[in-house]
Amino acid sequence: GAKALAVNVSDVAAMGGVPAGFVLALTCPEDADRDYWDALFAGMAALAARYDLPLTGGDLSKGDKIALSVTIWGAPGPSGRLLTRGTGAPGDVLIAVGELGLARVGLAVLEKDGPAAAADWPAAVAAHLAPAPQVEAGLALAGIDGVTSLMDVSDGLARDLPRLLPAGCGADLFFTPASLHPEVTAHAAGHGRPPEKVAFFGGEDYALLATVAPSALPALRAALPEAKAIGRVTDKPGFTLNGAPINERGFDHFG
């Protein structure tokens, strides 16, 4: 329940907006367990309370499977700006707020070990099961004039970065151990994978990804010290990852 709402709150955060309310369409089988629904709505209600979000209505249907469909709306914050995609420029710095690759590690360890995985991989499991929308960070980014575009990362950086960049542009990406969560680095090392590729392909990160004019970096660092520079927009298509060309495509729901 919390995750269903959180991923929608993240869409508002991804424009630098303030979430204002939501509706819920719910499909429920006849034999659905009451305790399940109590827990689901407790999780949703807790997140809604955090952002003072009213559930204003929706729809209820009977069906063979459980389905939740959230529609959310929001408004500009104090800056009056809503940020969009495709409005950056070559030379802009790519900035991430949130952990890239951590939720993907969480999915991998949960698939392997189930709930017991949380003992050894607490941050990764939490990132997958209970993503934290970056509303405050989105509002801060909208308040900085040199932030040129913004989105959230849901399908992984490899799939979402082309959606952020202007047509004809690419990016040179760089990751250091300091820019990656220790659980991403540890899991990658244990499976013989470069940690930067775990971060690049990721998925369900719900981190914010922004392009920022170099002149605005001091203001960005002052407002969001947790933001990480992960690359630079180039004037040619294609991507490099820590200096090497990378052509693999990310996750595709219909691929």
N, C-alpha and C positions, 0 to 999 in steps of 0.2 A: 504494500500500500504506500509506504513512504517512497519507494523507488519510482513507482508510477507517477507520483506527483513531482518528485525531485527532478526527473528528467525533463519535465515540462517547465518547471521553474527555471531550469538551466537555459531553456530557449529564450526566456525573457532576459535573464542575466547576460546572454550572448549578444544582446543589442544594447547593453548598458541601461536596461529599464528596471522599473519597479513592478513586481508581480502584484496584481490587484484582485484577482478572483478566479474561480474555475468552476466548470461543470463536469459531471462524471456520467458517462454512459456505461452501464454495467450489464453484462450477460452472466447469468447464473444457472447452473444445472439444478435440477430438483433435489439431488442428493448432496448438495454442498453442505459442509459441516459448519455448524453455528460458531464453534470456537475459532475456526479458520477466519470467518468473516469478522469476528470481534477483534482478532489480532490484526487483520489487514487494516481495518478502519482505525484502530488505535495508532498504528504507524502513520497512516495518512493524516490523521488529526493532529498528531504531534508536530509533523512538519508544517502543516497548515497554520498551526498556532504560532510557530516560530516566525512566520512571515505575515501573520495577521491576515490570512487568506480565507475569505468565506467560500464555502461550497454553496452556490446559488441555485443549483437545480441539476437536471440531467435526464436520464432515461434508464428504465429497468426492463430487461427482457429475459425470458427463459431460453436457454440454449444448451447444447451438448457439452460445451466447454466454458470455462471461466474466461471472460475477456473484460479488460478495463480500458476505456478510452477517455482520456482527459483532454479537455480544451481549456486553455488558460489565456488570460489577457493581462496586459500591463500598460504602463504609461512611462513617459520619460521621467528621469529623476531630476535633481536640482539643476543639472547643467542644461536641461531642455533638449539634449541631443539623444537620438537613437542611432546607433552605429550599425552599418551594414557590411556586406561582403563586397569584394571586387573593387574597392576604392583605395587600395594601397598603391605604392609606386616602387619601381626599382630603387634600391638603396635603403628602403625602409628595413628596420630591424624586426625580426619575428620574436614575439614575446609570448611565453606560456605562463599562466597562473593556474597552479594545480599540478598534480603528478601525472606524467605521461607513462603509460605501460603498466601502472600499478594495478588497475582493475583487471587487466588481462592476466596478470600473474594470479590475482585472486580467483579468477575463473578456472585457471589451470589447476591450482591446488585444491579447490573445492571439487572439481571433477575427479581428482585422484583420491583425495582423502575424506571428502565430505566435511561436515561441520568441525571435525577434529582439526582441520587445517588451520583454524583460527589460533590455535595454541602457538604454532611456529610462524605463522604469516598474518599477524593481526591486522596490520595496516592494509595489506593486499585484499584480504577477505572483506574488510569494512569498505574499501573502495569499490568493490564489486557489488556488495549487497546493499550498501547505504551511501550512495554518492552524495556529496555535499555541494549543492549549487553555489556558484561563486557570485552571488548577487552583489555583495558589498564591493568586490573587486570590479565587477562590471560597471557599477556606478562610478567608481573612482576613475576607471579608464575613460568613461564618457565625459568626465570632467577635465580631461587633459586634451588641449587643442590638437596636439601633434599625433594623437592616436587616430590612424587613418581608416582602419577597418577592424572588425571583431566578429568572432563566432565561437561556438563551443565545439569541442571535439567529442563526437559520439561514435563514429565508425572507425576511429583511429586516424592518426596524423597522415598516414599515407593516402587515405581516401579523402580526408576532409581538407587538407592543405590546398589541393587544386580548386576546391570550391571557394576558398577564401581569396585566392590571388586573382589579379586582373588577367584578362585573356592575353596570352603570349608571354606571360611571366613564369619564372620558376623560382627556385630557392636553393641556396647553399645552407645546409643544416649542420650543426655541430653539437655534440653532447659530450660532456665530461662527467666523471663520477660525481662531482658536486651538483650537477644538474639533474641527477637521477636519484630516485628513492633507494635507500640501501636494500630494500627487499627486492626491487627490480634487479639491481646489480647481483645480489646473491642468487636469485633464482636463475638468472641468465648464466652465471658461472657454473651452477650445478647441472645445467643442461647443455653446456657447450655452445651457447649462443652469444653473439655480441650484444651487450645490454642496450646499445643505441638502436639496434633493430627491434628489440622488444618495445622500446619507447616509440619508435617510428610506426610500427604496425598497430600496437595497442588495441584500443576498442573500449567503448563505454567509459572513457576517461572523465568526461564532463568537466575537463579543464577548459579555460578560456585561451583562445589563440588570437593574438592581435598583431597588426602591423603598426609600427611606430616610427615616425620621422626621427632621425638621429638627434636633431636639435631638441627633441622633447624627452630624451632619456633622463636628464637630471630630474625633471619634474616627475617622471614615472618612478624613478628610484625613491624619491622622497615620499610619494603617495603609496607605493606598493613595493616595499623592500623585498617581499617574497617572490616577485615576478622574476622570471629567468629568461635571459636572451638565449635563443636556441638557433638563430640563423639570420640570414639576410635575403631579402627579395632581389632577384636578378632580372635582367631585361631579356632573358632567353628562356624558352620552355625547358623543363627537366629539372631534376633534383640531384644534388650530391649529398652524401651523408658522411660526415667526418672526412671529407676530401675525395670520396669514391663515388662515382655515378651509381645511382640506384634506380632500377626500372620496374621493380616488382610493384604490382598494384595491391591496394589494401582490401579490406573486407567489403564484399558486395552482397547485399541481402538477396539479390536475384541472380548472382553469378553461378 
